[in-house]
């Protein structure tokens, strides 16, 4: 074989590298194909109608799904090619503990033919449990000073404002008490000095708020807000940073619940818009 290939190698010195690259590409293709098949097999085996958790879920997601479940619901059911957390009659329920943008393509597809409710937890009360990296045991528990508020939902809504105008889409916020396990493994966020969040666990649901109409989102605006108002006014009344109030007014403007009516210095002036029943549907 070497005698046969010698003339070609002499004329084409790059041929060995080309053949090597082709071999790598073929090997990569085979690996990816086998990996995809393994993931599909694991997904099929992990999905069960009588199971509240799967390998890809956090403890918090699984616990909320279990809390939300009613007799007659279908768990982890396949709809239009997607696995949906809960199917309740003609309503599809998706639980998302963070990053609405990541689930946006799935929601868009499902909203073409179905009613969809997105459930989002906000920790009004959070406990932090410390876990030893060496022994795996917990050694302390404290209450976090950070208290979640209803306005926190707008941190996520800025990623899906166009979905909020769809008549078959609704959002439910769960104000919860939860426990967060921290492990000092040096691989976590710099803001926690390298401490990783190992798990989040639901303790109880304190309150549930459903947004079905566009006007429902106006609930976050304080009653003593001036008319018209600025982002600074909203920030001061709610006790939140101006950057947070800008997210609120951005979303409310995108859905047509408020409008900019002028400026006061370098501040935009906003006022609420009256919506009829059809316009107000979220």
C-alpha positions in Angstrom: 0.0 0.0 0.0 2.8 2.4 0.8 4.4 1.8 -2.6 1.1 2.5 -4.3 0.6 5.8 -2.4 4.2 7.0 -2.6 3.8 8.8 -6.0 0.6 10.6 -4.8 2.3 11.6 -1.6 5.3 13.0 -3.5 3.0 15.1 -5.7 0.7 16.1 -2.9 2.6 16.6 0.4 -0.6 17.9 2.1 -2.5 14.7 1.3 -1.8 13.0 4.7 -3.1 16.0 6.5 -6.2 16.1 4.4 -6.8 12.4 4.9 -6.3 12.8 8.7 -8.7 15.8 8.8 -11.4 13.7 6.9 -10.9 10.9 9.4 -11.4 13.3 12.3 -14.6 14.8 10.7 -16.0 11.3 10.1 -15.1 10.3 13.7 -16.7 13.5 15.0 -19.8 12.8 13.0 -20.1 9.3 14.3 -19.6 10.5 17.9 -22.2 13.3 17.6 -24.7 10.8 16.0 -24.2 8.3 18.8 -24.4 11.1 21.5 -27.7 12.4 20.1 -29.1 8.9 20.1 -28.0 8.4 23.7 -29.7 11.7 24.7 -32.9 10.7 23.0 -32.8 7.3 24.7 -32.2 8.9 28.1 -35.0 11.4 27.5 -37.5 8.7 26.7 -36.5 6.6 29.7 -36.6 9.6 32.1 -40.0 10.9 31.1 -42.8 9.2 33.0 -46.4 10.3 33.7 -46.2 9.2 37.3 -42.8 10.9 38.0 -42.4 14.4 39.2 -38.7 14.7 38.4 -36.2 13.9 35.7 -32.4 14.1 35.3 -32.5 17.5 33.8 -34.5 19.3 36.5 -33.5 21.2 39.6 -35.1 20.3 43.0 -37.0 23.6 42.9 -38.5 23.0 39.4 -39.5 19.4 40.4 -41.1 20.5 43.7 -43.1 23.3 42.0 -44.3 20.9 39.4 -45.4 18.5 42.2 -47.1 21.3 44.1 -48.9 22.6 41.0 -50.1 19.1 39.9 -53.9 18.3 40.1 -55.6 15.0 39.6 -56.2 14.5 35.9 -53.2 16.4 34.8 -50.6 14.9 32.5 -46.9 15.2 33.4 -44.1 15.6 31.0 -46.4 15.1 28.1 -45.3 15.5 24.5 -47.1 18.3 22.5 -46.2 19.4 19.0 -42.7 17.8 19.4 -42.0 19.4 22.8 -42.1 18.0 26.3 -44.5 20.1 28.4 -44.3 20.1 32.2 -48.1 19.8 32.8 -51.0 19.4 30.5 -54.3 20.4 32.1 -57.1 19.9 29.6 -56.5 22.5 26.8 -54.0 24.4 29.0 -50.3 23.8 28.7 -48.3 24.8 31.8 -44.6 25.4 31.7 -42.5 26.1 34.9 -39.5 28.2 34.4 -37.3 29.2 37.4 -35.0 31.5 35.3 -34.1 32.8 31.9 -37.4 33.3 29.9 -35.4 34.0 26.8 -34.2 30.3 26.7 -37.7 29.0 26.5 -39.1 31.7 24.1 -38.8 29.6 20.9 -40.7 26.7 22.5 -43.4 29.1 23.8 -43.8 30.7 20.4 -44.4 27.3 18.7 -46.8 26.1 21.4 -48.8 29.4 21.3 -49.6 28.8 17.6 -52.2 26.2 18.6 -52.6 26.1 22.4 -53.2 28.1 25.5 -50.0 28.4 27.5 -49.3 29.5 31.1 -45.8 30.2 32.3 -45.2 29.7 36.0 -42.4 31.6 37.6 -41.2 31.5 41.3 -39.9 34.5 43.2 -38.3 33.9 46.6 -39.9 36.3 49.0 -38.1 34.5 51.8 -34.7 32.7 51.2 -32.6 30.6 53.6 -29.0 29.9 52.8 -27.6 26.6 53.9 -23.8 26.0 53.9 -22.4 22.7 52.9 -18.9 21.4 53.6 -17.0 20.4 50.4 -14.9 17.9 52.4 -17.6 16.0 54.3 -20.7 16.9 52.3 -22.5 17.8 55.5 -24.3 21.1 56.2 -23.0 23.2 59.0 -25.0 26.5 59.1 -28.2 28.2 58.0 -29.1 31.9 57.8 -31.9 34.0 56.4 -30.9 36.0 53.3 -31.4 39.8 53.5 -32.6 39.8 49.9 -36.3 39.7 49.7 -37.9 38.9 46.3 -40.6 41.3 45.1 -43.4 41.0 42.4 -41.5 43.6 40.3 -38.7 41.0 39.9 -40.8 39.3 37.2 -39.8 42.2 34.9 -36.2 41.1 34.9 -37.4 38.1 32.9 -40.3 39.8 30.9 -37.8 42.1 29.1 -36.8 39.0 27.2 -40.3 38.1 25.9 -42.3 41.3 25.6 -43.8 40.3 22.3 -45.4 37.2 23.8 -47.4 39.3 26.3 -49.7 40.5 23.7 -50.9 37.0 22.7 -54.4 36.3 23.9 -53.7 32.6 24.7 -50.7 33.4 26.9 -50.8 34.0 30.7 -48.2 34.2 33.5 -48.5 33.0 37.1 -46.0 34.2 39.7 -45.5 32.1 42.8 -44.1 34.0 45.8 -42.2 31.3 47.7 -40.1 30.5 50.7 -37.1 28.5 49.6 -33.7 27.1 50.8 -30.5 27.5 48.8 -27.5 25.3 49.4 -24.1 26.9 49.1 -20.8 25.0 48.6 -17.4 26.7 48.8 -15.8 24.9 45.9 -14.1 27.9 44.3 -16.2 27.5 41.1 -19.1 29.8 41.8 -19.8 33.4 41.0 -17.2 36.1 41.8 -20.0 38.0 43.7 -20.2 35.0 46.1 -16.4 34.7 46.2 -16.3 31.4 44.4 -19.1 29.8 46.3 -21.4 27.6 44.1 -25.2 27.3 44.5 -25.5 23.5 44.6 -29.3 23.3 44.9 -32.5 25.2 45.5 -35.4 23.7 47.5 -39.0 24.8 47.8 -40.2 25.1 51.4 -43.7 26.6 50.8 -45.7 28.7 48.4 -46.8 32.0 50.1 -48.9 33.6 47.4 -49.8 33.2 43.8 -50.5 36.1 41.3 -51.9 35.4 37.8 -51.5 37.9 34.9 -54.1 37.2 32.2 -54.8 40.8 31.0 -52.3 43.5 30.0 -53.8 45.7 32.6 -52.9 43.1 35.3 -49.3 44.1 34.9 -50.2 47.6 36.0 -50.7 46.1 39.5 -47.0 46.7 40.1 -47.4 50.5 39.8 -48.0 52.2 43.2 -51.2 54.1 43.8 -49.5 57.3 44.8 -47.5 57.5 41.5 -47.7 60.9 39.9 -49.5 61.3 36.6 -47.5 61.5 34.4 -44.5 59.8 36.0 -40.8 59.3 35.4 -38.6 56.2 35.9 -37.1 58.1 38.9 -40.6 58.6 40.4 -41.3 54.9 40.0 -37.9 54.0 41.5 -38.5 56.2 44.6 -42.1 55.0 45.2 -41.1 51.3 44.9 -37.7 51.5 46.5 -35.9 49.9 43.6 -33.0 51.0 41.4 -33.7 53.2 38.4 -32.3 50.4 36.2 -35.1 48.2 37.5 -37.8 50.8 37.0 -36.6 51.2 33.4 -37.3 47.5 32.8 -40.8 47.9 34.1 -41.6 50.9 31.9 -40.0 49.2 28.9 -42.2 46.1 29.2 -45.4 48.2 29.9 -44.6 50.4 26.8 -44.1 47.3 24.6 -47.5 45.9 25.5 -49.2 49.2 25.1 -50.2 49.6 28.8 -48.3 53.0 29.2 -47.1 55.6 26.7 -44.4 58.2 26.7 -46.1 61.7 26.6 -43.1 64.0 26.8 -39.9 64.7 28.7 -38.9 66.4 31.9 -35.3 67.4 31.5 -33.6 64.1 30.6 -36.4 62.0 32.1 -39.2 60.5 29.9 -42.7 61.1 31.1 -45.2 58.2 31.1 -48.9 57.8 31.5 -51.2 54.8 31.7 -53.4 53.9 28.7 -57.0 52.8 29.0 -57.5 49.5 27.2 -60.8 47.9 26.3 -61.5 44.2 27.1 -60.0 42.9 23.9 -56.9 45.1 24.1 -56.3 44.2 27.7 -56.0 40.5 27.1 -52.6 39.2 28.0 
